Amino acid sequence: MDNELSKYIVNYFTDLLTDKEKLGLKHLRSKYKIEHSDNMDNIEQRVRAYKKIGWLTEDKDVLEFVSGGKEELDRKIADRILSEHRDKVFINNCPSCGRLARTPFARQCRHCGHNWR
């Protein structure tokens, strides 16, 4: 599965995520925000706050689950969703070029510009 499709599934079918997957995604997003912050002065304070509100976790199972990074996590989640809920996932491909549309509801291709409204 390519990265574009796995991101599409994870972003638009969040109701099919498990609690562990949600926590893993939240952890990686929060970690990214901390690592790419312009203000490096209060990182320790931000880490404590993120842990307190549940955006960062110390759960060993979740940390092992996300150890491969965001792209690998997206792929694992998308594979699981497709294997368990294939009937609930709508993959919106352009009728002209066959490539993946930006969203499940898009009616114009971002790749070739075809409009199917």
PENOR-V303683 format. One record per backbone hydrogen bond with DSSP energy under -1.0 kcal/mol. CO is the residue of the C=O (numbers start at 0). NH is the residue of the N-H. Records with the same first field share a line. If there is no record, write none. Layout:
BEGIN
CO = NH ; NH
END
This chain:
BEGIN
1 = 5
2 = 6
3 = 7
4 = 8
5 = 9
6 = 10
7 = 11
8 = 12
12 = 15
13 = 16
17 = 21
18 = 22
19 = 23
20 = 24
21 = 25
22 = 26
23 = 27
24 = 28
25 = 29
26 = 30
27 = 31
28 = 32
29 = 33
30 = 34
31 = 35
33 = 36
41 = 45
42 = 46
43 = 47
44 = 48
45 = 49
46 = 50
47 = 51
48 = 52
49 = 54 ; 55
58 = 62
59 = 63
60 = 64
61 = 65
65 = 68
68 = 72
69 = 73
70 = 74
71 = 75
72 = 76
73 = 77
74 = 78
75 = 79
76 = 80
77 = 81
78 = 82
79 = 83
80 = 84
84 = 87
90 = 92
91 = 100
93 = 97
98 = 93
106 = 115
113 = 108
END
